[in-house]
Amino acid sequence: FAYVAGSPLVLLGTLHVRPLVYAAMFATTGAGIVAGAALNGVLARRGVSSGRLLFVAIAFAAISSVGLIALASLRCITLCTAMPLFLVSSFCFGLAAPSAARRALDPLPELAGAAGGLLTSVQMLSGAVTSSLVAVLFPRFGVIGMSGVMAVCAISAMIVTRISCRRSSARR
């Protein structure tokens, strides 16, 4: 969600791309989400655990976000340097989302509808919070404000996922 809120600020405002280029770049990252979700399905059918998929996807999202911070700090951020990292981050979101939903809903099959509604509500709340943070931080910190929010969210998700996977393993 931080990318969705910050991408026009970065691409249109900081990098000064034309609106048509922005639309193409935004569509590309959207395709990355779809590709990540499709790969999740393929890997899950081949027996890759949802915990492993989730952790790897979040780890690469964190790496790409930290990469954006590094590029911005070094003043090396361009469309050609930023877009691959935005695409990796978006792809990783697509790769992680189905596994995250599965891990959240699996323990409660009898409450799947209510649990799914709660999951979506939490996602929307997270989107509102991260978008607000980007709106507050971007005027002062620029690209680092947006990518910092992305990195904090990804690193926090890595920690939660690691703890969750360990607890799941301990119960077995």
Contacts in CASP RR format, 6 or more apart in sequence:
PFRMAT RR
TARGET T0000
AUTHOR 0000-0000-0000
METHOD contacts of the structure
MODEL  1
FAYVAGSPLVLLGTLHVRPLVYAAMFATTGAGIVAGAALNGVLARRGVSS
GRLLFVAIAFAAISSVGLIALASLRCITLCTAMPLFLVSSFCFGLAAPSA
ARRALDPLPELAGAAGGLLTSVQMLSGAVTSSLVAVLFPRFGVIGMSGVM
AVCAISAMIVTRISCRRSSARR
1 126 0 8 1.000
1 127 0 8 1.000
1 128 0 8 1.000
1 130 0 8 1.000
1 131 0 8 1.000
2 130 0 8 1.000
2 131 0 8 1.000
2 133 0 8 1.000
2 134 0 8 1.000
2 146 0 8 1.000
2 147 0 8 1.000
2 148 0 8 1.000
2 149 0 8 1.000
2 150 0 8 1.000
2 153 0 8 1.000
3 29 0 8 1.000
3 86 0 8 1.000
3 89 0 8 1.000
3 90 0 8 1.000
3 146 0 8 1.000
3 150 0 8 1.000
4 131 0 8 1.000
5 127 0 8 1.000
5 130 0 8 1.000
5 131 0 8 1.000
5 134 0 8 1.000
5 135 0 8 1.000
5 146 0 8 1.000
6 134 0 8 1.000
6 138 0 8 1.000
6 146 0 8 1.000
7 22 0 8 1.000
7 25 0 8 1.000
7 26 0 8 1.000
7 29 0 8 1.000
7 86 0 8 1.000
8 22 0 8 1.000
9 134 0 8 1.000
9 138 0 8 1.000
9 142 0 8 1.000
9 146 0 8 1.000
10 82 0 8 1.000
10 142 0 8 1.000
10 143 0 8 1.000
10 146 0 8 1.000
11 17 0 8 1.000
11 21 0 8 1.000
11 22 0 8 1.000
11 25 0 8 1.000
11 26 0 8 1.000
11 79 0 8 1.000
11 82 0 8 1.000
12 19 0 8 1.000
12 22 0 8 1.000
14 77 0 8 1.000
14 142 0 8 1.000
14 143 0 8 1.000
15 77 0 8 1.000
15 78 0 8 1.000
15 79 0 8 1.000
15 82 0 8 1.000
17 25 0 8 1.000
17 79 0 8 1.000
21 79 0 8 1.000
25 79 0 8 1.000
25 83 0 8 1.000
25 86 0 8 1.000
28 83 0 8 1.000
28 87 0 8 1.000
29 86 0 8 1.000
29 87 0 8 1.000
29 89 0 8 1.000
29 90 0 8 1.000
30 90 0 8 1.000
32 87 0 8 1.000
32 90 0 8 1.000
32 91 0 8 1.000
32 94 0 8 1.000
33 90 0 8 1.000
33 91 0 8 1.000
33 93 0 8 1.000
33 94 0 8 1.000
33 97 0 8 1.000
34 94 0 8 1.000
35 91 0 8 1.000
35 94 0 8 1.000
36 91 0 8 1.000
36 92 0 8 1.000
36 93 0 8 1.000
36 94 0 8 1.000
36 95 0 8 1.000
37 94 0 8 1.000
37 95 0 8 1.000
37 97 0 8 1.000
37 98 0 8 1.000
39 95 0 8 1.000
40 53 0 8 1.000
40 57 0 8 1.000
40 94 0 8 1.000
40 95 0 8 1.000
40 96 0 8 1.000
40 97 0 8 1.000
40 98 0 8 1.000
40 99 0 8 1.000
41 98 0 8 1.000
43 53 0 8 1.000
44 50 0 8 1.000
44 53 0 8 1.000
44 98 0 8 1.000
44 99 0 8 1.000
50 98 0 8 1.000
50 99 0 8 1.000
50 102 0 8 1.000
50 103 0 8 1.000
51 99 0 8 1.000
51 103 0 8 1.000
51 161 0 8 1.000
51 165 0 8 1.000
51 168 0 8 1.000
53 95 0 8 1.000
53 96 0 8 1.000
53 99 0 8 1.000
54 96 0 8 1.000
54 99 0 8 1.000
54 100 0 8 1.000
54 103 0 8 1.000
54 161 0 8 1.000
54 165 0 8 1.000
55 158 0 8 1.000
55 161 0 8 1.000
55 162 0 8 1.000
55 165 0 8 1.000
56 95 0 8 1.000
57 92 0 8 1.000
57 93 0 8 1.000
57 94 0 8 1.000
57 95 0 8 1.000
57 96 0 8 1.000
57 99 0 8 1.000
58 92 0 8 1.000
58 96 0 8 1.000
58 154 0 8 1.000
58 157 0 8 1.000
58 158 0 8 1.000
58 161 0 8 1.000
59 158 0 8 1.000
60 88 0 8 1.000
60 92 0 8 1.000
61 88 0 8 1.000
61 89 0 8 1.000
61 92 0 8 1.000
61 93 0 8 1.000
61 96 0 8 1.000
61 150 0 8 1.000
61 154 0 8 1.000
61 157 0 8 1.000
62 151 0 8 1.000
62 154 0 8 1.000
62 155 0 8 1.000
62 158 0 8 1.000
63 88 0 8 1.000
64 85 0 8 1.000
64 86 0 8 1.000
64 88 0 8 1.000
64 89 0 8 1.000
64 92 0 8 1.000
65 85 0 8 1.000
65 89 0 8 1.000
65 147 0 8 1.000
65 148 0 8 1.000
65 150 0 8 1.000
65 151 0 8 1.000
65 154 0 8 1.000
66 147 0 8 1.000
66 151 0 8 1.000
67 85 0 8 1.000
67 147 0 8 1.000
68 77 0 8 1.000
68 82 0 8 1.000
68 85 0 8 1.000
68 86 0 8 1.000
68 143 0 8 1.000
68 146 0 8 1.000
68 147 0 8 1.000
68 148 0 8 1.000
68 150 0 8 1.000
68 151 0 8 1.000
69 144 0 8 1.000
69 147 0 8 1.000
69 148 0 8 1.000
69 151 0 8 1.000
71 77 0 8 1.000
71 81 0 8 1.000
71 82 0 8 1.000
71 85 0 8 1.000
71 143 0 8 1.000
72 142 0 8 1.000
72 143 0 8 1.000
72 144 0 8 1.000
72 147 0 8 1.000
73 144 0 8 1.000
77 143 0 8 1.000
82 143 0 8 1.000
89 150 0 8 1.000
89 154 0 8 1.000
96 157 0 8 1.000
101 116 0 8 1.000
101 119 0 8 1.000
103 164 0 8 1.000
103 168 0 8 1.000
104 115 0 8 1.000
104 116 0 8 1.000
104 119 0 8 1.000
105 112 0 8 1.000
105 115 0 8 1.000
105 116 0 8 1.000
105 119 0 8 1.000
108 115 0 8 1.000
126 153 0 8 1.000
130 149 0 8 1.000
130 153 0 8 1.000
133 149 0 8 1.000
134 145 0 8 1.000
134 146 0 8 1.000
134 149 0 8 1.000
137 145 0 8 1.000
137 146 0 8 1.000
137 148 0 8 1.000
137 149 0 8 1.000
138 145 0 8 1.000
138 146 0 8 1.000
END
